[in-house]
């Protein structure tokens, strides 16, 4: 990939499982871990920063016990009554 470029050896500590998973993905593209890391570094230089958005995953909502129970009852149709639009409008006005 970078045939005529001066190379240097670098030691990094990686998560062993993630390293192996990544190597398998890169192999599908016909490249090794060094090639992928060089692509990352090249993109970081071009973009003058990390070449992708880094953010925390969104927290999924976990309801408390009371809310979970109400959701369960609603899904089962417990405590649900039919309401007309007129009744809803009356509730909004009051």
C-alpha positions as CSV (number, residue, x, y, z in Angstrom):
1,X,0.0,0.0,0.0
2,X,2.6,2.5,1.0
3,X,5.5,0.9,-0.8
4,X,7.9,3.8,-1.2
5,X,7.3,5.5,2.1
6,X,9.7,5.3,5.0
7,X,8.2,3.2,7.7
8,X,8.6,3.0,11.5
9,X,7.6,0.3,14.0
10,X,5.2,1.3,16.7
11,X,4.0,-0.7,19.7
12,X,0.4,-0.2,20.9
13,X,-1.7,-2.0,23.4
14,X,-5.0,-3.2,21.9
15,X,-8.0,-5.0,23.1
16,X,-7.2,-8.6,22.0
17,X,-10.8,-9.6,21.0
18,X,-11.4,-6.4,19.1
19,X,-8.0,-6.7,17.4
20,X,-8.9,-10.1,16.1
21,X,-12.4,-9.1,15.0
22,X,-11.0,-6.1,13.2
23,X,-8.3,-8.2,11.5
24,X,-11.0,-10.5,10.1
25,X,-12.8,-7.5,8.7
26,X,-9.7,-6.0,7.1
27,X,-8.8,-9.4,5.6
28,X,-12.1,-9.3,3.7
29,X,-10.7,-6.1,2.1
30,X,-7.4,-7.8,1.3
31,X,-5.4,-5.8,3.8
32,X,-3.8,-6.3,7.1
33,X,-3.9,-4.4,10.4
34,X,-1.0,-2.2,9.5
35,X,-2.7,-1.1,6.3
36,X,-5.9,-0.2,8.1
37,X,-4.0,1.7,10.8
38,X,-2.1,3.6,8.0
39,X,-5.5,4.5,6.4
40,X,-6.7,5.8,9.7
41,X,-3.6,7.9,10.2
42,X,-3.7,9.3,6.7
43,X,-7.4,10.3,7.1
44,X,-6.6,11.9,10.5
45,X,-3.9,14.0,8.9
46,X,-6.2,15.0,5.9
47,X,-9.0,15.9,8.2
48,X,-6.8,17.4,11.0
49,X,-8.6,15.3,13.6
50,X,-10.2,12.0,14.2
51,X,-11.7,10.9,10.8
52,X,-15.1,9.9,12.3
53,X,-17.5,11.2,14.9
54,X,-16.7,10.1,18.4
55,X,-19.6,10.2,20.8
56,X,-21.1,8.3,23.6
57,X,-23.9,5.8,22.7
58,X,-27.3,7.1,23.5
59,X,-28.7,5.7,26.7
60,X,-31.7,3.5,26.2
61,X,-34.6,4.4,28.4
62,X,-35.2,1.9,31.3
63,X,-38.5,2.6,33.0
64,X,-38.8,2.4,36.8
65,X,-41.0,-0.4,38.3
66,X,-44.2,1.6,38.4
67,X,-43.8,2.8,34.8
68,X,-42.9,-0.7,33.6
69,X,-46.0,-2.0,35.3
70,X,-48.2,0.6,33.7
71,X,-46.7,-0.1,30.2
72,X,-47.3,-3.8,30.8
73,X,-51.0,-3.2,31.7
74,X,-51.5,-0.9,28.8
75,X,-50.1,-3.5,26.4
76,X,-52.5,-6.0,27.9
77,X,-55.4,-3.6,27.5
78,X,-55.9,-3.2,31.2
79,X,-57.2,0.2,32.3
80,X,-57.7,1.4,28.7
81,X,-61.1,2.8,27.8
82,X,-62.3,4.2,24.5
83,X,-62.5,7.9,24.4
84,X,-64.0,10.1,21.7
85,X,-62.3,13.2,20.3
86,X,-64.9,15.4,22.0
87,X,-64.1,13.8,25.4
88,X,-60.4,14.4,24.8
89,X,-61.0,18.0,23.8
90,X,-63.1,18.5,27.0
91,X,-60.2,17.1,29.1
92,X,-57.8,19.5,27.4
93,X,-60.0,22.5,28.1
94,X,-60.4,21.6,31.8
